[in-house]
């Protein structure tokens, strides 16, 4: 969700300097409120951002930055791997803004990743995750730029990456349901849609290929990923493990 934080992080400053160019931008009602808003953006870490967001909403109940504060709090909770708190803030964001695709994406991904095969409420959670992902894709089709200083080209690239996240969540729900061919299709679409590739998606695609016995396809995907010298070490380890699975299974055929 780093892209979400980047996109909203300049909203307060943009509101003061470019309000005339984009009327829907929120604006602080006083210097003190502006300082409270900027405290969120200047916070040194995720926990401090959440604290600053809560302080803003407590001191200024009618702030026009409520949605921004809640959205940043949700993304910060996700950054801290605090799933329960992320859900609370994301749901509060959607109560304030029913078309907030960022919160939909966080909920879709979180629910899909935390649902297990034998959960009694598996289908309920997967159904919600699927709906959030599909709703986000629909909203993104006509979503306006969140900040006036973002160029049209930058916003189109960002929308592609957000859409990619939605397709990945749909792939994750398919994996839990053991619909591996569907998962392959969704992960592939996620990779093809993204303007900035997420290597974790390629690892998941390789895993899905392995689960349906398409070992050559898995090796192609994983070799391409492993060829990147800048690949995160943790991702490299997972990719190497999936490639070994594919090579071992292929040798036994």
Secondary structure, 3 states (H helix, E strand, C coil): CHHHHHHHCCHHHHHHHHHHHCCCCCCCCCHHHHHHHHHHHCCCCHHHHHHHHHHHHHHCCCCCCHHHHHHHHHHHHHHCCCHHHHHHHHHHHHHHCCCCHHHHHHHHHHHHHHCCCCCCCHHHHHHHHHHHHHHHHHHHCCCCCCCCCCCHHHHHHHHHHHHHHHHHHHHHHHHHCCCHHHHHHHHHHHHHHCCCCCHHHHHHHHHHHHHCCCHHHHHHHHHHHHCCCCCCHHHHHHHHHHHHHHHHHHHHC
